[in-house]
């Protein structure tokens, strides 16, 4: 069989994957905090017909003769450029103006989370199943905890909560952020501090939203629901790798290379439709070209079969 048949098949498979990635990008063009993906290709190994020869006293050198055997998928990259900011004027909509991600999670060790004080008493990754997101459309649950649309708790520094309620200080401990149900109003500052006016008209602190940065954001794994998780190649939130994730490992927004928080705004998807449609045309033409290789190779085989008549 002709090598060009198999080269054409490899090209078709790769362009189909490229179209799948483009389709997912376009489907998420209005998904808050979504980061687009791209595909890159590389050639397969080449079959060597003859090797290179060096120059001699009587003749010049010659290059190797190699026939390529097609292409393969090299990578599917996640592009973590910042999307445009959309103003919503909703108090619980937050956008990061720069690098970083919000830390959210579910409780997997109830004994390590003191709901009376909202503090986490063990390393955060022991008490919580951690996820990370750029989508800042947050909500309050029936107890006033700041959560995501899927019900994951927003993690940061807890407010100083006692039996008498909150005061105007942070606790110094990692924990959950709770706004009392009888609060008259609340606001979230650029550094993530959540302030509220209590029932008596006093200014209290409910907590501070913390963010994280990764050495290699492109190495994070998408797990759905606008969420990411650490991978072996993303770098870890636990900077020392010994004591687990502590409050000190979570950055204050606007510090340690992270962006500040904008209240009443959301980060849109970074998908550029004009770019995606252009790439779609390129992928479509590439797919068609590879099908032409297959049909041309088939015609040659038909001619060979016809030699027997």
C-alpha atoms as one frame of an Amber mdcrd trajectory, in Angstrom:
protein
   0.000   0.000   0.000   1.093   3.577  -0.621   2.599   5.508   2.280   0.569
   8.543   1.234  -2.649   6.723   2.246  -1.539   6.497   5.845  -0.145  10.026
   5.845  -3.533  11.273   4.682  -5.312   9.328   7.404  -3.046  10.766  10.118
  -3.687  14.275   8.815  -7.462  13.744   8.806  -7.431  12.504  12.394  -5.401
  15.492  13.561  -7.564  18.057  11.796 -10.643  16.380  13.242  -9.161  16.904
  16.710  -8.425  20.532  15.803 -12.047  21.006  14.774 -13.193  19.433  18.051
 -11.083  21.934  20.019 -12.349  24.852  17.921 -15.937  23.697  18.440 -15.436
  23.629  22.203 -13.934  27.135  22.120 -16.893  28.511  20.176 -19.374  26.720
  22.448 -17.805  28.515  25.433 -17.524  31.959  23.867 -19.840  33.350  26.576
 -18.638  31.183  29.475 -17.308  33.349  32.325 -13.621  32.828  32.983 -13.215
  30.273  30.174  -9.737  29.870  28.685  -9.504  28.796  25.065  -7.440  25.894
  23.795  -5.381  25.353  20.687  -3.883  22.314  18.948  -0.351  21.965  17.641
   0.979  19.247  15.355   4.344  17.665  14.714   5.585  15.306  12.026   5.931
  11.586  12.587   9.256   9.853  12.135  10.600   9.643   8.607  11.635   6.539
   6.723  15.220   6.860   5.577  15.899   5.674   2.073  19.577   6.565   2.131
  21.781   8.242   4.655  23.866  11.362   4.353  27.381  11.088   2.962  30.287
  13.343   3.713  32.473  15.022   1.150  35.417  13.099  -0.270  38.482  14.130
  -2.220  36.601  13.518  -5.469  32.972  14.514  -4.716  30.856  16.705  -2.537
  28.676  15.451   0.279  25.069  14.330  -0.201  22.060  14.751   2.046  19.960
  11.982   3.473  16.838  10.896   1.590  13.842  10.560   3.916  10.124  10.120
   3.338   7.817  11.456   6.044   5.054   9.163   7.314   2.457  11.718   8.345
   1.720  13.950  11.316   0.696  13.540  14.925  -0.943  15.641  17.610   1.802
  17.431  19.514  -0.189  19.252  22.199  -3.520  20.768  23.164  -2.607  23.976
  24.977  -4.787  26.050  27.291  -4.209  29.753  26.649  -4.467  31.680  29.932
  -4.656  35.203  28.575  -7.017  37.538  30.430 -10.495  37.902  28.962 -12.359
  41.177  28.708 -14.172  42.492  31.783 -17.937  42.883  31.745 -19.606  45.167
  34.265 -22.604  43.583  36.007 -23.062  45.828  39.095 -23.838  42.708  41.131
 -22.082  42.711  44.501 -21.145  39.033  44.362 -19.652  39.169  40.860 -15.865
  39.429  41.059 -13.208  39.732  38.350  -9.462  39.342  38.788  -7.606  42.172
  37.068  -4.432  40.237  36.374  -2.977  36.831  37.162  -4.263  34.420  39.784
  -7.227  32.192  40.527  -9.889  31.988  43.177  -9.615  29.023  45.550 -12.801
  26.995  46.036 -13.569  23.538  47.314 -15.780  21.080  49.121 -15.253  19.786
  52.654 -13.831  16.257  52.636 -12.867  16.182  56.319 -15.671  17.755  58.414
 -13.636  17.344  61.600 -11.014  19.747  60.254 -13.447  22.596  59.614 -14.858
  24.436  62.627 -18.174  25.798  61.370 -18.655  27.714  64.628 -15.666  29.932
  63.819 -15.450  29.198  60.053 -11.776  28.245  60.443  -9.862  25.308  58.990
  -7.898  23.604  61.757  -5.655  21.404  59.557  -3.751  22.023  56.308  -6.278
  23.296  53.806  -5.736  20.447  51.340  -6.397  17.920  54.132  -9.699  19.522
  55.062 -10.921  20.581  51.617 -10.921  19.186  48.111  -9.336  22.150  46.328
 -10.265  23.539  42.927  -9.373  26.792  41.217 -11.367  29.082  38.967 -11.346
  32.401  37.152 -15.136  32.591  37.118 -16.119  34.982  39.908 -19.911  34.670
  39.779 -20.372  33.797  43.453 -23.488  33.365  45.591 -24.596  33.092  49.221
 -26.047  29.837  50.513 -28.816  29.526  53.118 -26.317  30.180  55.934 -24.610
  33.143  54.304 -21.457  31.314  53.118 -19.842  32.555  49.939 -20.068  29.743
  47.376 -19.859  29.054  43.643 -22.818  28.189  41.414 -22.025  24.483  42.032
 -22.016  24.975  45.825 -18.239  24.944  46.407 -17.049  27.114  49.298 -14.840
  30.108  48.553 -11.670  29.754  50.644  -9.596  32.529  52.160  -8.886  33.992
  55.580 -11.819  33.692  57.938 -13.179  36.640  59.872 -12.786  36.758  63.637
 -16.065  35.071  64.550 -17.018  34.498  68.198 -20.203  33.589  70.019 -21.129
  37.276  69.892 -20.618  37.482  66.131 -17.936  39.114  64.018 -15.770  42.140
  64.768 -13.560  44.368  62.626 -10.556  42.011  62.481  -9.465  38.951  60.546
  -8.816  35.718  62.425  -5.393  34.962  60.954  -6.606  31.461  60.069  -7.628
  29.897  56.790 -11.321  29.262  56.524 -14.651  29.977  54.917 -16.246  33.345
  54.373 -19.692  33.931  55.873 -21.832  37.046  55.716 -24.455  37.027  58.513
 -28.029  36.779  57.350 -28.967  39.938  59.269 -26.269  42.052  57.603 -27.629
  45.291  56.199 -25.108  45.499  53.345 -21.673  44.258  52.354 -18.786  45.105
  50.033 -15.674  43.367  48.730 -12.457  45.365  48.424  -9.701  45.130  45.808
  -7.652  42.993  48.228 -10.564  40.587  48.735 -11.588  41.818  52.187 -15.315
  41.271  52.745 -16.834  43.980  54.938 -20.443  44.198  56.061 -22.711  46.396
  58.160 -24.257  44.357  60.939 -27.754  44.700  62.359 -26.510  47.369  64.787
 -25.002  49.487  62.030 -21.388  48.584  62.865 -18.725  47.770  60.267 -17.472
  44.177  60.602 -15.139  41.925  58.593 -16.499  38.601  57.334 -13.177  37.410
  55.915 -10.778  37.906  53.041 -10.893  36.133  49.702  -7.449  34.775  48.814
  -6.048  33.867  45.381  -3.239  31.656  44.083  -0.711  31.720  41.277   0.840
  28.724  39.534   4.286  28.342  38.034   2.702  26.804  34.928  -0.968  27.707
  34.481  -1.015  25.815  31.199  -0.375  22.609  33.148  -3.631  22.842  35.129
  -6.273  20.234  34.363  -9.781  21.295  33.383 -12.347  19.357  35.400 -15.544
  21.049  34.179 -17.735  23.654  35.797 -15.145  26.395  35.112 -12.809  24.598
  37.534  -9.166  23.590  37.380  -7.079  21.234  39.485  -3.355  20.882  40.048
  -1.434  18.464  37.877   2.074  17.046  38.086   3.294  19.803  35.739   1.344
  22.856  36.931   3.285  23.569  40.099   1.752  23.338  43.537   0.015  25.780
  45.848   2.005  24.166  48.670   5.248  26.068  48.194   7.397  24.072  50.629
   5.826  20.694  49.829   6.006  19.630  53.479   3.310  21.063  55.739   0.445
  21.042  53.255  -1.387  24.100  51.970  -1.437  26.810  54.627  -2.959  30.285
  54.664   0.482  31.748  53.902   0.470  29.837  50.589  -2.612  31.780  49.471
  -1.858  35.286  48.208  -3.681  38.494  49.007  -5.181  39.859  45.792  -2.844
  42.460  44.307   0.277  40.989  45.935   2.858  38.374  44.895   2.132  38.902
  41.203  -1.634  38.449  41.451  -4.284  40.848  40.193  -6.636  42.932  42.281
 -10.316  42.078  42.613 -12.962  44.190  40.889 -16.417  43.959  42.457 -19.488
  44.116  40.249 -17.694  42.716  37.203 -16.955  39.363  35.586 -14.167  38.153
  33.342 -15.489  36.987  29.993 -14.119  34.139  27.898 -10.888  34.896  26.040
 -12.225  33.228  22.882 -11.889  35.452  19.792 -14.577  34.405  17.304 -12.798
  35.886  14.299  -9.682  33.880  15.146 -11.692  30.703  15.742 -13.562  30.971
  12.441 -10.289  31.553  10.610  -8.780  28.488  12.255 -11.927  26.558  11.378
 -11.452  27.377   7.694  -7.794  26.354   7.895  -8.742  23.063   9.572 -11.508
  22.406   7.054  -9.200  22.983   4.087  -6.506  20.879   5.711  -9.007  18.067
   6.203 -10.142  18.346   2.565  -6.547  18.307   1.346  -5.859  15.092   3.229
  -8.981  13.455   1.826  -7.701  14.423  -1.632  -4.440  12.631  -0.875  -6.415
   9.494  -0.051  -8.592   9.654  -3.188  -5.533  10.314  -5.372  -3.704   7.365
  -3.800  -6.794   5.233  -4.373  -6.860   6.191  -8.060  -3.225   5.156  -8.379
  -4.040   1.795  -6.777  -6.907   1.354  -9.212  -4.507   1.924 -12.079  -2.177
  -0.694 -10.631  -5.030  -3.162 -10.330  -5.935  -2.434 -13.946  -2.493  -3.563
 -15.139  -3.580  -7.176 -14.666  -6.313  -6.944 -17.319
